[in-house]
């Protein structure tokens, strides 16, 4: 006889039914002794690979090629040993195989930005020197034979230290800012006459004495389709279709700056179906003290900022609610975990961004629970032994681990006689929720059924439609069962661009006597809430996430 238990789909926030102990700090894994290339930039693709790349102007990397990409043989002659073309500057990391392969870069992407289009193509823009106006394309492929290409149309303005955000509809990306670029523009270009648009806000926030302090502006797409822009200490809400500011938010309290080279970090907190994804809250943590960049040039490394600010950017009341991290931090990354918690990882405690400008590596990640009571939101996690300073990065993997790479506060690959050598080791931080003691709570064998059918190694789902989810759970599910989707970011220079997590509505759920559970889940209502493209779908039971599946949200 088969017994069927019908369940309601509840959500109780960050609360008491979580089985993961707050006192467990996770583990660190060493995956590769060397990737050969500094992971200055990093992005997870829907093929379960991670693209990493460095600047091409740093000279020889540690990944030597037998042949140049142009076909010429690389010999042991001294001129070939110093020829940058005989070395890789980008690699693709195969998560399942734990190996890398070299990729070809034809222009310098130093301090550039990127976004994924709806078909999974990585659109990568800007950089240095001849790369400052270039648009590079990486289309992930099944056979791992794909490589970087470059579009014929260039950017209108030079974009060095700019940020990008994918927009709802029409597969377009907005590129904002850059050194000396107080403007924004859209790509792909519709025609050659399309130019950039002035953005006075960037000129107003520019600190000329400290290399701007408004570079790599924090961008977040609000669920009303407008763009939140934060630079230095100030922020606005911008309507791109009308090219005008529609809100000016209060200045974040406290001294210091938050954007490059002060290099704090920012995240948009998870959106929730309970309010139809209408409440949008932004969080900004850390950064550098006033004058830190200039002080570092003189060998003084000022203590970084401990403060974090949260502000709801929708509605009519906008107030920064401040709290402190366990310690000062800059040059760090902020990633949304499948649980909805925020991982703060990598970085330093003093100084600023720039070559050899920081000291006192931040070796302990912090875990932040947005729904917990203020004063109880931060947990200090297990320490790594590897410093991840300037030009390091991190990204979430489909199995729940966090990939960590990079770190090079030098203009060349430098391994000796410096405070912080070039770092090429590849690590994974394994959160406590992945420990084997929690396997009995972990949803397993997850599959999705949808009338639209499965796509290329993913499931294509239309906005607002319901889809069926089947999974195994050997025990009765927790009252805290969540279904989420996550847009993997393009990460560089302490900002994870385009990152967002949505907690979806569970319509019905039932469990039979053998442990199998069938649920019906509703897709996001529109591209404003979740721009078209690939997302990681995860089931979280009592704070324990399943392995994630790729889904793709599409227009009908």
N, C-alpha and C positions, 0 to 999 in steps of 0.2 A: 504494500500500500504506500502511495506517495502522499505525504502531507505537504500542503502549501500554506505558507504563512504570508499574509498580506501585510505590508509595512507602509507607513507613511514616511515621506522624505522630509526630515527635519534638519535644521541647521542651528547650532547653539554657539556659534562664535568660536573663540579660542579656548573654550572652557574646560570643565572639570573632567570630562570623560576621556580625554587624551590618555593613551597608555604610555607614551614616551616620557621617561623621566627627564626633568629639566637638568638634573645633575650629571647627565652623561654627555660627554663633550664631542663625540664623533671620533673618527680615525682618519689618518692620512695614508695614502698609498703612493709609492713611487712607481710610475708607469713606464717611463723611459728615462735613461740617463742623459739623453740628448735628443732634442728635436732638430738640432742643427741650425735652426732659425729662431730668433727671438719672437715670442708671441706678443708683439706690440698690439696687434689687432686680431680679433678672434670672432668666429661665427659658426654656430651649429647649423648644418643643412638637413633637409628632410631625408637625405640618404644615410643618415647617422654617421656623418663625417664632420670634422671640424676644420675649417679653413683658418690658417694662421699665417701672418706675414709681418715683415719688418720693412724698414726703409731700405732702398737699394743703395743709398749713398753711404752706408756704413762700411763699405769696402767688403772684403771677404767675410762670409759667414762661416759657420762651422759645418756646413753641409756642402762638401765639395762635389762638383759634377765631373763625370768622365768626359762629357761633351757639352759644349755650349748649346743653348736652346736653338741657336742658328745652325748647328750641325758641326761646327769646328771642334776638333779634338783638344782637350785640356791636358797639357803635358806637365812634367815636373820642372819645366824651365821657370826661372825666377819671375819672368814677366807674366806667365800664366798663373803662378801661385798668387800673384797680387792682382790679377784681373778679376774684377767683380762679376763678370759674365761667366766665369768658371765656378760660380757658387750659386746655390739656390737662395732666394730671399722670401719665398713663400712655400708652404707645405700644406698638404691635406692629410689630416690625421684620421685614420680608420678606427672608430671607437671599438668595434667588435674584434678586429684583428690586431689592435694595439701596435700600429705601424704608421709610418709617414711616407709620403712620396713627394717629390719636388714639383712645384708649379712655376710657370713662367710669368714674370712681371715685366712689362715693356715700358713702364714709366714709374717714377718714384711716388709711392703712396704714403710717404712719411706723414704721420699725424693727419690722416684722412678720415672719412666717415662712410657709412653704408646702411642700406636697407634692403630687405627682401621684397620682391614683387610677388604678386599673387600666385604665380606659377613656380615659385621657389628660387627664381633667379636672384642672385646677389648683385645689386647695383652698388658699385663702390666708387666714391667720388673724391676728387681733389688730391692734395698732397703737396709736394715740394718741387720747386724749380719747374722743370718741364711737365711735371705731373700735376701742377696746381689747378689746371683747368680740364684735366682728363676725366673721362667716365669709363671705368673698367667693369667688365661683366664676367661673372662666374656662374655657369649653369651646371649644377650638380648632376652627375650621370651615374647610371647603374654600373657601367663597366670600369669606372674609376679612370677613364682615359681623358676626361674633360680638362680644360685649362682656361686660364685667363684670356679674355679678348678685350679689345678696346673699341669703343664706338667712334664713328666718324665725327659726330657732333660733339663739340666741347661745351664746357660751362661758359657762361657769360663773364663771370668774375673769377679771380683766383681764390681758391678755397683751401686754405691751410688752417687747421684747427677749427673746422666747421662741424655742424651737427646736421643730421638728416632725420626725417620722420615720414613714414609711409602715410598717405592720405586716403580717406574713404572714396571709393569709386575711381574709375578710369586709370587705375594702376600708375598713379603719379606720386612722386616724392618731392618734398620741399627741402631745400638745402639752405641752412641759415648760418650767416656769420662767416667767421674766418679772420685771420690776421689782416687788418686793413680793409676788410670787406664789411661795410655796415649796410648789408643788403641781404635779400633772399631771392631764390629763383626756383623754378620747377624743372624736374627732369622725369622721364625723357622729354626732350624738346619736341614740340609739335612742328615747328618750322624754324628756319634759321633766323627769322626776324624776332623771335621771342627773346626778351632780355630780362635782366634782373630788376628788382623793385627795391627802392630805398627803405631802410628800416632805421629811423632816427634813434629808436630805443637803444640800439647797439652803440651808437656814437655817444649817447648820454651816459652809458654805463662803462665806458672805456676808461681804464686807469693807465694813462700813458707811462707812468713811472714804474709800473709793475707788469709790463708786457700784456696789458689789457685787463687781466682778471675777469674778463667776460668772454673768453674763448671757450670753444666747445660748450655753447649755451645749452642748458637743460631744456629739452623739448618733450612735451607730453600732449598727446591728442586727447582732448576731452570728449566725453560721450555725446556732446552736442555738436561735434564736428569742428569746434574751434581749437586753436593751438595755444597751449600754455608755453610761454618762453620765460626762462629765468636766466639772468646774467648778472654776475658780480654779487649784488645783494637785493636786486629788484626784479620784479616780474610783471608780466602783462598777459592778458588773454587777447588773442589776435584772430580776427575774421579774415581768412586768406582770400575768400572770394570777393570781398569788398576792399581788401588791402587797408584795413584800419584797425586801430586799437579799440576794443570794446570794454575792457576793464583794465584798470591799473591797481595792482594789489599793494598792500602795505609792505614796507621794507622788512626783511627778516631781521629780528632783533639781534643785538650783539655786534661785536667788532669783527674785523677780518673779512675775508671774501670766500666765495664758494666755488667759483669757476676757475679754469686754467689761467695762470699757473698755481693758483691756490688749491685747486683740485680736490674739492669735496666731491660728493656724489649725490645722486637723486634717483628716486623711484616713485612711480605712481602706485599707490596701494591697491590691492585687489578690488575689482568691481564686482557687485553682487546683484543677483537676480531679484533679491527681496525688495529693492527699490527701483527695479527695472533698469539697473546699471546707471542710474542718474546721479548718484553721489560720487563725485570724483575728488579724491584727496591725494595731495602730493606731499612727499617727505624728502627733506634735504638734510644730509648729515656731514659734519666735519668740514674741513677746509684749512686754510692757513691764516695766521695772524697778520694784521696790518704790517706792511713793510717786510714781510718774510722773504720775498723774492730778492730784494735788494740786500737784505741782511745776509742771505746765503752766499751771495757773491763776495761778501767780505768775511766769509768763514764763520758767521754766527747763524745758528739754526734755531729759530724761534719755535716755541711749543705750538703745536697745531690746535685746532678748535675741537672741543668735546661736544658742542651743542648740536642738537637735531631740532628741526622745526617741521611741524605738520600743519597743513592748511587745506581746507575744503575750498576748491576753486569754482564749484557750482553754487547755485543759490545766490543769496544776497548778503550773507554775513561772512566776512573773510578775516580770520584772525590766525596768526601764527601761534601754535601751541608748542612751547619749547620744553625740551628735556635733555638730559646729558647722557652720553655714552659712558661706558666704564672707563674710558681713557681718551686722550686726544688722538685724532686720526686724520690723515689726508692720503691721497694717492690710492684710495681703496675702491673696491667695487661693491655694489649693492645688487643682490640678486633675489628675486622672488622664488621661494621654494614651493613645491607642489602643495605643501600644507598651508600656504598663504603667509607664512612667516618670512622675514627678510634676513638674509645672510649678508653680513658685512665682513669682507675678507680682503686680504692683501693690504699694502700700504705702509705708511711710516707715521711716527708720532711728532716729528719736528721738521722744520724747513719748508720747502715748497717743491713744485715740479721744476724740471730743468736738469741739465747735466750736473750730477754730483751735488745737488741742492738739498738733499734730505738726509736725515739721520734717524737712528732708533727705530728699526723695523718693527712693524706691528705684526707679531707672529701669531697672535690669538684671534681667531674670528669671533665675531659677536653674532648672536641670534636675537632677533627682535620680534616679539609677538604683538602685532598691532592691536589686538582685541583685549590684551591684558590691562590691568590697572597700572596707571602711571607710577613709576618707581619700581615696578616688577616686570617691565617689558624686556629688559636686556639680560642675556645669559652669556657668560664667557665660555668659549668652547676650547677644545684641545689645541695645543700649540703645535705649529710646524717648526722645523729646524731650518727651513729655507726662506730667506728674505725675499719678498716680492715687492720691489720698490718701483721706481719710475719705469714706465713701459712694460708693466705686467698686465695681465688680464685674466678673466675667469668667465665660465659659462656653465649653465645647467645642462646635464645630459639626460637622455630619455630614461635611464635606469635610476635616476634620483641622485646620482653623484654630482659633484661640481668639479669641472676640469679647471686646473690652474696652471698657467704657463707664463713665461717671460720674465722680464726684469733686466734692464740695462741702462744705468744712469751715465753712460759714456757714449761718445760719438762713434767709437769703433768697438768691435768685440774685444773686451779686455778682461782677462782672467786672473791677473796677478798684481799684487802690490797696490791694491785699491780697497777702500772700505767695503764696497759692495760690488763684487765682480759681475760680469755678464752672466745671466742665469739661463741655462738651456734645459734644465731638468723639467720633466712633465709630471705633474702630480694630480691626484684626485682627492678631494676632501669627501669623506663618506659620512653623511649625517647620521645621527643616532637612530633615526627611524629605519635605517637599512639593516640594523643588527638582526641576527638570526633569531634572537629571543622574541622578536615581534612578527615572525612569519605567520603565526596563527591568526593574526589580525589583518594580514596583507591580502587584498583582493588579487586573485590570480587568474590566468587564462582569460584575459579580457578580450572580447570581440565586439564588433559593432555591426548592426544591420540597419540599412537605410534604403528606402525605395530608389534613391538616386544611384545606388550601386557603389562598389569600391573603385577607387581610382588607382593610379600607379603607386603601389605600396602605401596607400593611404585611403581614407574615406572622404568622399566629396559630399558635403551637406549644405543644403540651401538655408539661407537666413530664416529664422523663425519657425523652421520645421522641427518636427519631433523625430528622434532616432532611437533605436533600441540598443541597449547595452546588456551583454551577458557576461557574467564572471563567476568564479568559484570562491566561496568563503566557507571554510569548514565549521565555523561557529556562527552564532547569531550576530548579525551586524550591529555595530554601535548606533546609538541615537545620533551620533555625529558623523553621518555619511555625506560626503561631498563629491561633486562631479565638477572638475575644473578644466579649462583650456588655457594654454600658455603660449604666447608668441615669443620664441627665442630671439634674443637681441643680437645686434652687432655691438661688440664691446671693445672699447679702447679708451685710454686716458681717463679712467674712473667713471665712465658713463656708459650704461647699457642702453643703446638707442633702440626704440620701438618695443621695448619689453612691456608686456601687460599680461595680467592673469584675470580671468573671469570665472566666477563661481556660478554654474548653470543651474537652472531649475530642474529638479527631478519631479516628473509628473506622477509616476507610479513606480512601485517596486514590490516584487514578490519573491519569496524564497521557497524552494521545494525541500523535501526531506533529505535529499542527497547533498545539499550544500550549494547548489547552483542558484544564482540570483539573476532575475531578469528585471531590468529597469527601463523606463522610458524617460528620455532627457530632451530638453528643448534647447535648440541652437540659439545663439545670440540674435537679437531682432534686426540688426542692421550693420552695415560697414562702419558707421560712426562709432558703434560700440566695439566692433572687432573688425578692422580692415581685412579685406579679402586676402586669403593666403593660408599657409600651413601653421597648425598649432599642435601642441602636445596635449592630448587628452588623458587625464589622470583621475582615478577613483581614489579617494582618501577616506579610510575607515579608522575612526578614533585616532587621527593623527598619523596613520601609517599609509603611505601612498603605494599604489600599484606601479608596475612598469607602465610607461606612457606609450600610447599609440599616436601615430600621426593622423590628424584629420585636416581637411581643407574646407574652409567656408567659401562658398561661391554664390554669385547671383543666379537667379532662376534663368 
